[in-house]
């Protein structure tokens, strides 16, 4: 009771003597609001939902009340009732740093001396010469990772490649129960059913998870921040590591909160608070456009290849003879008693062994045959120990430099379109469309996987003089037409697609809409470097105007005629299950010409019971 009274009296004494105006001005300071994660200046709501993050115990919090409570807590003397590390001076080093910059604390008295042992141990472990945002590419087998993921990374001044795996990194993500149902995960992620938090780990954990297990490439965006501002961000991370946030997959996600963390030291926002959706590549694009102290915020982009990318790179460096020797070793159960191998010099043998190590590592993740391949790895280790030390092969940059195709170079994810449509060259309509995200297989391949499609909420309406109808609404349209097999497996690349939404059953009408869901699996083959042939089979279920299930087979060809001109042709044969011996055929040709980063024009011709033709102008944009 005595301590509580002392606390109240002490807080009142300095508050009454302080300049109320200076406190009001500081409470409106942009950095102060960012440290509290308040949504707006006038709002009493924060993105942080952990009540113990706030020191003001009033029912209604505000930036000013939290500032006063913070000052009071800073001057609270040490006592046996409170461990040192729970004192406000230890819990909120970033708040202290900002307040000391903005207020003359000597007018309030001398701050108590506190040994913040936990904070000091943690802080000394963090390399603080450089700060980067790391983008991990999309992972198509996980709905939450299809758009990519962002991490924060701190490095030393040397940026030594040999020690970067020990760099400190911070992750942000939903707190999801183990073995959560994937469908429930998507629903709860979209509608805010999870809490989220930051976590800190050394970078090798993320490099292993994303690059070695999930085989995802990464790009490191190094930022040109001063040491003082890097220190402020690190201190703030200490403050928010124990805190919990609401998680929303579409907007309040890793991209949004890492952008807001970097904005702590910027004058202008990277991502607007009013953004309805935020994607990781939107943040990387914003980094390339942002300024910091009248200079570019982005200093450099480094590419961090996945194991699979390294393997493909090694494969390209091998001679045809070396590739054949590797194939023979694999076929003969990793036996090195092969004559062509035995006559090689030590450097060539090392090159073969190191390529095989990379092959086995990737094959373990692709095939999941850990026991079989572990035996192969032991044989490789035994053979490698008989050879001289030193590397024989390293990842080699080539003409297709991955830095030049980094996520920030990708086309913006959202789309508006206007166009004209004709049915059987007689009936004319106007069309308009909107796509929420993200890209399609006729878009530029810059910053994403080739021959892939990831569209969500893509709506197109058709208009004549008397009516407006929905031509199509794709809630989800995902395909990956080229999943290359790893070298030396003698397998053909795979292709798959999933699509669901609402569409017109026939090109002959605009009043025969049905809900549908479809999926396909198949194979594909690369033709040259810019073209792909594919064949898939699948099924489609209809609900609405007509209830039916069909099975289908598709043959297709997708090509880049020039850098800006792409075309896709698709032949489809369908059979209805409800109507025996009912077959339909269709052919579709789509052509896209990109005349700027943000604009393209497209032509679509489709024959399905009627000939349907469209010409559309598309504008691509993002928050």
Number of C-alpha atoms within 10 A of each C-alpha: 6 6 12 9 10 13 17 12 12 15 20 14 13 17 17 9 10 16 12 12 9 11 20 15 11 19 20 14 15 16 18 21 20 19 21 22 20 18 15 14 15 10 11 12 17 19 15 21 15 14 11 11 16 17 18 21 12 11 6 9 16 21 27 19 17 19 22 22 18 21 22 22 17 19 21 20 16 13 10 6 7 10 12 19 15 12 20 20 24 21 21 22 19 22 24 18 14 16 18 12 10 14 15 11 14 9 11 17 10 9 14 12 11 15 14 16 12 13 17 11 10 10 15 9 10 18 18 20 16 19 26 24 25 23 27 27 27 22 18 17 9 11 13 18 13 14 19 22 24 29 21 21 26 25 23 16 10 10 13 11 8 7 13 17 17 17 20 21 25 20 18 22 21 22 16 14 9 6 7 9 9 12 10 11 18 14 12 16 21 17 12 16 19 20 18 23 19 21 14 16 14 17 22 17 14 18 22 16 12 21 22 19 18 21 23 23 25 26 24 23 25 21 21 19 22 14 13 10 14 20 17 17 20 19 20 22 21 20 20 21 14 13 18 20 24 20 25 21 23 19 18 22 24 27 28 23 21 21 23 20 18 21 18 21 21 19 13 12 15 23 20 13 14 8 13 11 20 23 24 25 28 24 23 26 19 19 23 18 13 17 17 16 12 7 10 15 20 20 14 13 18 16 19 20 20 22 24 25 17 21 24 16 18 21 21 13 17 17 10 11 10 20 17 14 18 24 17 18 18 18 12 12 13 20 15 20 10 13 9 13 18 11 10 13 10 14 15 16 20 22 18 23 22 21 25 23 17 17 25 20 19 23 19 16 16 15 9 11 11 14 10 11 19 14 12 18 17 12 15 19 13 10 15 17 9 10 14 10 9 8 10 15 17 13 13 11 11 9 6 8 11 19 19 15 16 25 24 25 19 20 25 20 22 21 20 19 19 17 18 17 20 17 18 14 11 7 10 17 17 18 22 19 21 19 21 19 22 22 25 17 22 24 22 24 19 16 18 23 15 18 22 22 21 21 21 21 17 21 21 20 18 20 18 12 8 5 8 14 15 19 23 21 22 21 17 17 22 22 22 19 28 23 18 15 14 18 16 15 12 9 11 16 17 19 22 22 19 18 19 19 20 20 22 19 22 16 20 16 13 19 14 15 21 19 20 20 19 19 20 20 19 20 19 22 19 17 12 8 8 15 17 20 19 21 22 21 18 18 17 19 18 20 14 13 13 13 12 15 18 18 18 20 18 20 17 19 19 24 22 19 12 10 11 16 19 22 21 20 18 18 17 18 15 19 18 18 13 11 11 8 9 11 14 13 15 16 17 18 18 18 19 21 21 18 11 11 15 14 17 19 18 19 18 18 18 20 19 17 15 15 17 20 21 19 18 21 18 20 18 21 17 18 18
